[in-house]
Amino acid sequence: MIAQFFWKLYMKITGWKISGRFPYEIKKAVIIVAPHTSWRDVVIGLMARSVLHLKTARFLGKKELFDGPFGFFFRWMGGIPVDRFSKQNTVDQVVQLFNEREELLLGLSPEGTRKKVDRLRTGFYHIAKKANVPIIMAGFDFKKKEIIFTEPFYTSDDEAKDFKHIIDFFAPVQGYHAEQGLQDLKTA
């Protein structure tokens, strides 16, 4: 309650707004958030999660982050540890999480890094496809101070078409470091 009040106040003071409707009726989804260009994206993500009451929204983190003295902090923030060195690959580990839970909204960066990329990673896509959950796109536009949500969509049999749809949505969205955005990505 206090955290939510803080985040609503922060949102008002900083001038951020939410555009588009978050589909609360969906209990399981992969939420791809981009462009990921700064640590500030985490702050905006925490704000959005609190203001929108997305209690089941989580993110993935390497298992080692959760082993140390700050492991409780990462869990409290909504982190889910993933063992990158497991015999079971990361996609299958996450699909298993979706299969074990009644509700899971999993936020992921399709770039996989804050650096400039020339193509998107595909893990999020394969997770959504194998778990049979929709993808919701969330753009963090620092120029407009706007968090933009799209209608959810399921992966199709045309991966190239799906990635074109994703890149077309994110290309005009300006991250904190605009030059690191997705505007230069090519589709197939």
Sine and cosine of phi, psi and omega as CSV:
sin_phi,cos_phi,sin_psi,cos_psi,sin_omega,cos_omega
0.00,0.00,-0.73,0.68,0.02,-1.00
-0.92,0.39,-0.67,0.74,0.01,-1.00
-0.88,0.48,-0.67,0.74,-0.01,-1.00
-0.90,0.44,-0.67,0.74,0.05,-1.00
-0.86,0.50,-0.71,0.71,0.02,-1.00
-0.85,0.52,-0.74,0.67,-0.06,-1.00
-0.93,0.38,-0.60,0.80,0.06,-1.00
-0.91,0.42,-0.65,0.76,0.04,-1.00
-0.91,0.42,-0.70,0.71,0.03,-1.00
-0.85,0.53,-0.69,0.72,-0.01,-1.00
-0.89,0.46,-0.68,0.73,-0.01,-1.00
-0.92,0.40,-0.71,0.70,-0.03,-1.00
-0.91,0.42,-0.65,0.76,-0.07,-1.00
-1.00,0.09,-0.20,0.98,0.07,-1.00
1.00,0.08,0.20,0.98,0.02,-1.00
-0.96,0.28,0.49,-0.87,0.07,-1.00
-0.65,-0.76,0.28,-0.96,0.01,-1.00
-0.93,-0.36,0.75,-0.66,-0.01,-1.00
-0.86,-0.51,0.68,-0.73,-0.07,-1.00
1.00,-0.01,0.26,-0.96,-0.05,-1.00
-0.97,-0.24,0.74,-0.67,0.11,-0.99
-0.99,0.15,0.76,-0.65,-0.06,-1.00
-0.99,0.15,0.99,0.12,-0.05,-1.00
-0.88,0.47,-0.38,0.93,-0.02,-1.00
-0.94,0.35,-0.30,0.95,0.01,-1.00
-1.00,0.03,0.83,-0.56,-0.07,-1.00
-0.99,-0.12,-0.34,0.94,0.02,-1.00
-0.73,-0.69,0.77,-0.64,0.02,-1.00
-0.24,-0.97,0.38,-0.93,0.21,-0.98
-0.99,-0.16,0.84,-0.54,0.04,-1.00
-0.97,-0.25,0.91,-0.42,0.04,-1.00
-0.99,-0.11,0.78,-0.62,-0.09,-1.00
-0.89,-0.45,0.81,-0.59,-0.04,-1.00
-0.41,-0.91,0.21,-0.98,-0.19,0.98
-0.96,0.27,0.57,-0.82,0.00,-1.00
-0.99,-0.17,0.99,-0.14,-0.11,-0.99
-0.84,-0.54,-0.09,1.00,-0.10,-0.99
-0.39,-0.92,0.36,-0.93,0.12,-0.99
-0.89,0.46,-0.35,0.94,-0.01,-1.00
-0.90,0.44,-0.39,0.92,0.03,-1.00
-0.86,0.51,-0.58,0.81,0.01,-1.00
-0.90,0.45,-0.68,0.74,0.01,-1.00
-0.88,0.47,-0.72,0.70,0.01,-1.00
-0.90,0.43,-0.63,0.78,0.04,-1.00
-0.90,0.44,-0.68,0.73,0.04,-1.00
-0.90,0.44,-0.64,0.77,0.04,-1.00
-0.87,0.49,-0.77,0.64,-0.03,-1.00
-0.87,0.49,-0.70,0.71,0.00,-1.00
-0.86,0.51,-0.67,0.74,-0.02,-1.00
-0.96,0.29,-0.74,0.67,-0.04,-1.00
-0.89,0.45,-0.59,0.80,-0.02,-1.00
-1.00,0.04,0.00,1.00,0.00,-1.00
0.86,0.50,0.69,0.72,-0.03,-1.00
-1.00,-0.08,0.96,0.29,-0.09,-1.00
-0.91,0.41,-0.43,0.90,-0.02,-1.00
-1.00,-0.07,0.10,1.00,0.02,-1.00
-0.96,0.28,0.77,-0.64,-0.05,-1.00
-0.74,-0.68,0.13,-0.99,0.11,-0.99
-0.64,-0.77,0.33,-0.95,0.02,-1.00
-1.00,-0.08,0.54,-0.84,0.10,-0.99
-0.58,-0.82,0.46,-0.89,0.01,-1.00
-0.90,0.44,0.63,-0.77,-0.10,-1.00
-0.78,0.63,-0.58,0.81,-0.06,-1.00
-0.87,0.49,-0.50,0.87,0.03,-1.00
-0.90,0.44,-0.50,0.87,-0.09,-1.00
-1.00,-0.03,-0.16,0.99,-0.02,-1.00
-0.99,0.12,-0.51,0.86,-0.10,-0.99
-0.99,0.17,-0.17,-0.99,-0.06,-1.00
-0.91,0.40,-0.29,0.96,0.00,-1.00
-0.98,-0.20,0.18,0.98,0.01,-1.00
-0.82,0.58,-0.66,0.76,0.01,-1.00
-0.87,0.50,-0.60,0.80,-0.02,-1.00
-0.91,0.42,-0.71,0.70,-0.01,-1.00
-0.91,0.41,-0.59,0.81,0.07,-1.00
-0.92,0.38,-0.68,0.73,0.00,-1.00
-0.88,0.48,-0.57,0.82,0.00,-1.00
-0.97,0.25,-0.16,0.99,0.03,-1.00
0.96,-0.30,0.22,0.98,-0.03,-1.00
-0.97,0.23,0.54,-0.84,0.09,-1.00
-0.85,-0.53,0.85,-0.53,0.00,-1.00
-0.95,0.30,0.64,-0.76,0.06,-1.00
-0.80,-0.60,0.76,-0.65,0.01,-1.00
-1.00,0.04,0.97,-0.26,-0.04,-1.00
-0.94,0.33,-0.24,0.97,-0.05,-1.00
-0.95,-0.32,0.22,0.98,0.01,-1.00
-0.95,0.32,0.42,-0.91,0.09,-1.00
-0.92,0.40,-0.46,0.89,0.04,-1.00
-1.00,0.06,0.83,-0.56,-0.07,-1.00
-0.92,0.40,0.28,-0.96,-0.10,-1.00
-0.87,0.49,-0.68,0.74,0.01,-1.00
-0.84,0.54,-0.74,0.68,-0.02,-1.00
-0.92,0.40,-0.59,0.81,0.06,-1.00
-0.87,0.50,-0.69,0.73,-0.05,-1.00
-0.96,0.29,-0.61,0.79,0.06,-1.00
-0.87,0.50,-0.65,0.76,0.04,-1.00
-0.87,0.49,-0.65,0.76,0.06,-1.00
-0.86,0.51,-0.70,0.71,0.04,-1.00
-0.88,0.48,-0.65,0.76,-0.02,-1.00
-0.93,0.36,-0.47,0.88,-0.05,-1.00
-1.00,0.07,-0.26,0.97,-0.12,-0.99
-0.91,-0.41,0.50,-0.86,0.08,-1.00
-0.98,0.20,-0.55,0.84,-0.02,-1.00
-0.67,-0.74,0.72,-0.69,0.08,-1.00
-0.31,-0.95,0.88,-0.47,0.14,-0.99
-0.94,-0.35,0.91,-0.42,-0.12,-0.99
-0.93,-0.37,0.92,-0.40,0.02,-1.00
-1.00,0.05,0.78,-0.63,0.00,-1.00
-0.67,-0.75,0.48,-0.88,0.12,-0.99
-1.00,-0.05,0.86,-0.51,-0.01,-1.00
-0.93,0.37,-0.28,0.96,0.06,-1.00
-0.99,0.13,-0.48,0.88,-0.01,-1.00
0.97,0.22,0.08,1.00,-0.04,-1.00
-0.28,-0.96,0.23,-0.97,0.08,-1.00
-1.00,-0.01,-0.12,0.99,-0.03,-1.00
-0.99,0.16,0.28,-0.96,0.08,-1.00
-0.89,0.45,0.71,-0.70,0.02,-1.00
-0.85,-0.53,0.39,-0.92,0.05,-1.00
-0.98,-0.22,-0.09,1.00,0.09,-1.00
-0.36,-0.93,0.37,-0.93,0.03,-1.00
-0.99,0.13,0.47,-0.88,0.15,-0.99
-0.95,0.32,0.27,-0.96,-0.05,-1.00
-0.91,-0.41,-0.09,1.00,-0.05,-1.00
-0.82,0.57,-0.72,0.69,-0.01,-1.00
-0.84,0.54,-0.63,0.78,-0.05,-1.00
-0.92,0.40,-0.72,0.69,-0.01,-1.00
-0.94,0.35,-0.53,0.85,0.10,-1.00
-0.88,0.47,-0.78,0.63,-0.02,-1.00
-0.87,0.50,-0.67,0.75,-0.03,-1.00
-0.91,0.40,-0.77,0.64,-0.05,-1.00
-0.93,0.36,-0.56,0.83,0.00,-1.00
-1.00,0.08,-0.13,0.99,-0.04,-1.00
0.82,0.57,0.76,0.65,0.07,-1.00
-0.85,-0.52,0.44,-0.90,0.00,-1.00
-0.97,0.24,0.28,-0.96,0.13,-0.99
-0.96,-0.28,0.74,-0.68,0.12,-0.99
-0.91,-0.42,0.78,-0.63,0.02,-1.00
-0.99,-0.12,0.69,-0.72,0.04,-1.00
-0.77,-0.64,0.91,-0.41,0.02,-1.00
-0.99,-0.13,0.77,-0.64,0.07,-1.00
-0.98,-0.21,0.99,-0.13,-0.06,-1.00
-0.99,-0.11,0.97,-0.23,-0.05,-1.00
-0.96,0.29,-0.45,0.89,0.02,-1.00
-0.92,0.39,-0.71,0.71,-0.02,-1.00
-1.00,-0.02,-0.13,0.99,-0.11,-0.99
0.79,0.61,0.83,0.55,-0.12,-0.99
-0.67,-0.74,0.71,-0.70,0.14,-0.99
-0.98,-0.22,0.89,-0.46,-0.14,-0.99
-0.93,-0.36,0.83,-0.55,0.05,-1.00
-0.96,-0.29,0.59,-0.81,0.08,-1.00
-0.96,-0.27,0.19,-0.98,0.16,-0.99
-0.92,0.39,0.59,-0.81,0.04,-1.00
-0.92,0.40,0.47,-0.88,0.10,-1.00
-0.60,-0.80,0.49,-0.87,0.07,-1.00
-1.00,-0.09,0.51,-0.86,0.06,-1.00
-0.89,0.46,0.47,-0.88,-0.01,-1.00
-0.91,-0.41,-0.16,-0.99,0.08,-1.00
-1.00,0.09,-0.01,1.00,-0.01,-1.00
-0.91,-0.41,1.00,0.09,-0.06,-1.00
-0.86,0.52,-0.65,0.76,-0.01,-1.00
-0.88,0.48,-0.68,0.74,0.02,-1.00
-0.90,0.43,-0.67,0.75,0.01,-1.00
-0.88,0.47,-0.69,0.72,-0.01,-1.00
-0.93,0.37,-0.55,0.84,0.09,-1.00
-0.89,0.46,-0.69,0.73,0.04,-1.00
-0.85,0.52,-0.70,0.72,-0.01,-1.00
-0.91,0.42,-0.76,0.65,-0.03,-1.00
-0.91,0.42,-0.63,0.78,0.04,-1.00
-0.87,0.49,-0.60,0.80,0.03,-1.00
-0.94,0.35,-0.73,0.68,-0.11,-0.99
-0.99,0.17,-0.39,0.92,-0.09,-1.00
-0.79,0.61,-0.72,0.70,-0.02,-1.00
-0.99,0.14,-0.12,0.99,-0.03,-1.00
-0.98,0.20,0.80,-0.60,-0.07,-1.00
-0.98,-0.19,0.89,-0.45,0.07,-1.00
-0.96,0.28,0.00,-1.00,0.00,-1.00
-0.84,0.54,-0.68,0.73,0.12,-0.99
-0.97,-0.23,1.00,-0.01,-0.15,-0.99
-0.82,0.57,-0.57,0.82,-0.04,-1.00
-0.93,0.38,-0.23,0.97,0.01,-1.00
-0.99,-0.13,0.13,0.99,-0.05,-1.00
-0.94,0.33,-0.19,-0.98,-0.11,-0.99
-0.98,-0.19,0.17,0.98,-0.07,-1.00
-0.89,0.46,-0.40,0.92,-0.06,-1.00
-0.99,-0.13,-0.01,1.00,-0.04,-1.00
-0.94,0.35,0.59,-0.81,0.03,-1.00
-0.98,-0.20,0.46,-0.89,0.10,-0.99
-0.95,-0.33,0.72,-0.70,-0.01,-1.00
0.29,0.96,0.00,0.00,0.00,0.00
